[in-house]
C-alpha cells in the first residue's frame, strides 16, 4: 500500500509540473501581454520596454519559467491586477465558501444518488426505475444557472422559506476558524450560526448538486445491475445469507468501485458549476472572483485560480486512487 | 423415502422450456450423477432445487428484490449454454429459440413447476425466507467457476465465517477458528494466512477448495456440485473429485453431481441420470449403465469418449448434430433428429420412461439392446 501511495504521488507531481509548463506556455502565447493592460494605450515603446523589464518579461524564456515555478512554490501568484491585493490572499479568502458549497452539494448528491440508483436497479422496469432514470436525465439537462434562479425565485422570494443570498444573515456574529461556516459554528458551539449557515447553503447546494446527483444515480444503477448478475452474488444467495448481508457485503462493496471514481471526478467539476451558482446566490466564493478576472484579463488572478483548481483535481484524484486501493484488494497487490 | 425426491420438475423461461418433467431421487449418503451435454437442463435443474432461479413475479406488480437479483444471475448461464450448443446445427429445421434469450427479453424470471421434496418438505413451495434458512445449512452448492463465484473484494475468511455466523451462530474468534479448521479439512495448507487473503491470491484449485469448504461448513445433508471441475486443470480435477468423495464418505452427505464428464460419473457416482433436452432419458446404477447402456443417446455418449487403445488415425465418434430446444417431447423423441436408429415409431408420440432400476425412454430400446 505504501509503495502504491508513493507511486501515485510521484505520478501526480509529474502531472502538476506538466500543467505549470502548459500554463506558462499558454500565458506566453496569449495576444496583448499584460503590459497592454497596465499601460495606457498611448504609452511609448520605451515605457513598454521598461515595464517588461520590471516584470521580468525580457529574460530568456527558461529563466522566466524558473522564476514562475519558484514563485508558485512560495504561493506567490502576484497581485491581482484589478484589486491590487495578492492573488493568494484573494483565493484564500474565497476558497472556503466554494469548498463548503461543493461539499454540501456532494453530500446531497451521494446521500440521495446511491440509494436511489440502488432502488432503481433493484426494481428495474418499475415506475420507480423509470422516474429515477428520467429524473436524472432531466437533472443533466437543466442548466445550473436556470435551476439556481428558479429555486431562488420559488423558495426564497415567493415562499420565503429560505434566505435569498449570502452565506450568513446580515449582522450575524460568528467566529472564523476554518472558513467553513457550518463547521465553524459547530466547532465554536455557536449552533445558531451553524443553522443559519445551513439555511443559506440549502438552495445553492441543491442547485449545484443536480448534475452530480443525476450522474451518481445512473452510475449506481448500472453498476448495481452489473454486480447483481455476478456469480459471487449467486454464491452469497446459495449460502442463504440475509438480504441485508448480500446487499452490503456482496453487492454494494463491489458496485462502489466505479461509483468512487465518478464521485472524485464530479467533485472536481463542481468548482466549475460553483462559479454559476455562486453568482446567482451572491455566495462570495471564488466564482465571482474568477468571473471578474476573466472579463478584466487579470492574468495573475486567473493563473492562481487555475493552479488551485488543478491542485484540487490532483489531490481529489489521489484520494480516489487511494480509496480504490482500500476498496479493491486487487489494485493493492497488483505487481 | 429418499432424501431428495424431484418429481416432474419443469422450468420454462418465457416460451423456452429448459427442464421438461425431470424426476429422480437422491438417497441419503448416495452420490447421484446428472449427466448430459450443454443445454440439456442439468444446471437449471440444480438451480431450481436450490431455489436460486428467479421466480416470475406473482400479481404484486414487482419482483421481490432478491429474486430479481437472481434473475440476472441465471440468465447468462442459460444463454451461454444455448450459445455453446449453437454452432454445430447445419440443418436446424425451425428457428431456434435460445433458452435464456427469450426469457431475457420478456419479463425476467422462470416458471418453475413440479416438486422437489427434501426431507419431507417441498422446497419449491417454501416461502423464500424459509428457503433462505435452509440454503447453505441443509443443502449447499458448489459452482462451476471458482474465481467468479468468490467475491473479489472480501477476504476468504469472511466469506467462510459469514455462513458459520448465519447458520451456526458462531461469532468472532470461534468462527475464525472453525473457518481455519474447514480450510485445513479441504486440504489448504497454512489456513491462518489464507483466511486473510483474497480470491485472486489463490490458485484455481485452492479457490474451488474454498468454495467446497463454504459449502460443507454447516454439514449439509445434500451437496449439489455443478460441474465443479470444469474450470480446472486435469490434475487438479482429480484432487477435487478425491476431496469431494472423502467429504461425502466421512460425513454421510448425499451428493448430486452435475457433469458432462462420464469419467467423473464412473469414478464417483452410485447412480446416474442421463438428461437429454430437459428430460431424463436413462437412469441406472452406475455399473449397470456402463455395462448395458440402453438409450441411443447414452450409447452415443459412451461411444464418443476418446479411447487410448485404438489406433491414432481412428476418427473420433461424435453424436451428430447438437441439442435442439424447439423440438418438444410430445411430438416424439427429442433425440430422433440425431439418432442413427430412428424409425417412424420414434416420432409417432411421446416416449415414456420405462423400467424401474434401469429405466430408459426409448421405444426402440428392446431392438437396440
HADDOCK unambig.tbl for C-alpha pairs under 7 A between the chains (distance, minus, plus):
assign (segid A and resid 122 and name CA) (segid B and resid 65 and name CA) 5.59 0.50 0.50
assign (segid A and resid 123 and name CA) (segid B and resid 65 and name CA) 6.86 0.50 0.50
assign (segid A and resid 228 and name CA) (segid B and resid 69 and name CA) 5.51 0.50 0.50
assign (segid A and resid 228 and name CA) (segid B and resid 72 and name CA) 6.86 0.50 0.50
assign (segid A and resid 228 and name CA) (segid B and resid 73 and name CA) 6.84 0.50 0.50
assign (segid A and resid 229 and name CA) (segid B and resid 69 and name CA) 6.91 0.50 0.50
assign (segid A and resid 229 and name CA) (segid B and resid 72 and name CA) 4.82 0.50 0.50
assign (segid A and resid 229 and name CA) (segid B and resid 73 and name CA) 4.19 0.50 0.50
assign (segid A and resid 230 and name CA) (segid B and resid 73 and name CA) 6.17 0.50 0.50
assign (segid A and resid 231 and name CA) (segid B and resid 73 and name CA) 6.65 0.50 0.50
assign (segid A and resid 231 and name CA) (segid B and resid 148 and name CA) 5.50 0.50 0.50
assign (segid A and resid 231 and name CA) (segid B and resid 149 and name CA) 4.67 0.50 0.50
assign (segid A and resid 232 and name CA) (segid B and resid 148 and name CA) 6.05 0.50 0.50
assign (segid A and resid 232 and name CA) (segid B and resid 149 and name CA) 4.11 0.50 0.50
assign (segid A and resid 232 and name CA) (segid B and resid 150 and name CA) 4.90 0.50 0.50
assign (segid A and resid 232 and name CA) (segid B and resid 151 and name CA) 5.20 0.50 0.50
assign (segid A and resid 234 and name CA) (segid B and resid 70 and name CA) 6.63 0.50 0.50
assign (segid A and resid 234 and name CA) (segid B and resid 73 and name CA) 6.42 0.50 0.50
assign (segid A and resid 235 and name CA) (segid B and resid 149 and name CA) 5.97 0.50 0.50
assign (segid A and resid 238 and name CA) (segid B and resid 52 and name CA) 6.99 0.50 0.50
assign (segid A and resid 238 and name CA) (segid B and resid 135 and name CA) 5.85 0.50 0.50
assign (segid A and resid 238 and name CA) (segid B and resid 136 and name CA) 6.10 0.50 0.50
assign (segid A and resid 238 and name CA) (segid B and resid 140 and name CA) 6.80 0.50 0.50
assign (segid A and resid 238 and name CA) (segid B and resid 141 and name CA) 6.65 0.50 0.50
assign (segid A and resid 239 and name CA) (segid B and resid 135 and name CA) 5.68 0.50 0.50
assign (segid A and resid 239 and name CA) (segid B and resid 136 and name CA) 4.15 0.50 0.50
assign (segid A and resid 239 and name CA) (segid B and resid 140 and name CA) 7.00 0.50 0.50
assign (segid A and resid 239 and name CA) (segid B and resid 163 and name CA) 6.27 0.50 0.50
assign (segid A and resid 240 and name CA) (segid B and resid 132 and name CA) 4.43 0.50 0.50
assign (segid A and resid 240 and name CA) (segid B and resid 133 and name CA) 5.86 0.50 0.50
assign (segid A and resid 240 and name CA) (segid B and resid 134 and name CA) 6.84 0.50 0.50
assign (segid A and resid 240 and name CA) (segid B and resid 135 and name CA) 4.63 0.50 0.50
assign (segid A and resid 240 and name CA) (segid B and resid 136 and name CA) 5.37 0.50 0.50
assign (segid A and resid 241 and name CA) (segid B and resid 132 and name CA) 6.95 0.50 0.50
assign (segid A and resid 241 and name CA) (segid B and resid 163 and name CA) 6.94 0.50 0.50
assign (segid A and resid 241 and name CA) (segid B and resid 166 and name CA) 6.53 0.50 0.50
assign (segid A and resid 243 and name CA) (segid B and resid 66 and name CA) 6.89 0.50 0.50
assign (segid A and resid 250 and name CA) (segid B and resid 151 and name CA) 6.66 0.50 0.50
assign (segid A and resid 254 and name CA) (segid B and resid 153 and name CA) 6.85 0.50 0.50
assign (segid A and resid 328 and name CA) (segid B and resid 153 and name CA) 5.53 0.50 0.50
assign (segid A and resid 329 and name CA) (segid B and resid 153 and name CA) 5.91 0.50 0.50
